[in-house]
């Protein structure tokens, strides 16, 4: 394997991306049996991350992604401040404040700040969202009040491979001590990611009498078929009541539902 391929493996292990659309991702799927190619996207599950880690260990590589350079303001030569410097978005997380005194943003938007600055905000509970779009629509999810219980909250995007990286959001979650709410896709991979969150208080889903008809109507059998094999062992062993119940419902319906289709009540 080439250095580029090993760097791809390190990035995949660090970011745990559910899917990628790059040429190198498609190449690795074809030549290294890493991920499942569907159209132009490669989809990944827990077994793929284990496979990537194994390949790196066998080759003697670190599992950590390459570290970015320093801030541009610290560059010695003002004429080359971009050379070997971290991107200006390095360390940023995307967040939506909910009920924080003196802190607000227009509906449908989000704020970007360093994860340490987000950690210092006076919220009572942290909401981790799998996708950016549903986080922007948090103000429309009236059913979330059942989980927020009148508490001030900070919703944060779990991250992506480029901007608002997964490792930055993970640092925020790890460094915090407050309860965590999980807002993820209603599918096996979403449940696995929710189960991995520390201090998780609840898996946030719309009321079942509303969610079930939507799951049946949308017919997203692909979400179950593509993820079930890689996630079954983890979810079968899960003891948390809400996750076990959600997993039983997904198995019974043999389909899932993406966050973007969650109802706005």
Secondary structure, 3 states (H helix, E strand, C coil): CCHHHHHHHHHHHHHCCCEECCHHHHHHHHHHCCCEEECCEEECCHHHHHHHHHHHHHHCCCCCCCCCCECHHHCCCHHHCCCCECCCCCCEEEEEEECCCCCCCCCCCCEEEEHHHHHCCCCCEEEEECCHHHHHCHHHCHHHHHHHCCCCEEEEECCECCCCEHHHHHHHHHHCCCEEEEECCECHHHHHHHHCCCCEEEECCCCHHHHHHHHHHHCEHHHHHCCHHHHHHHHHCCCCHHHHHHHHHHHHHCCEECHHHCCCC
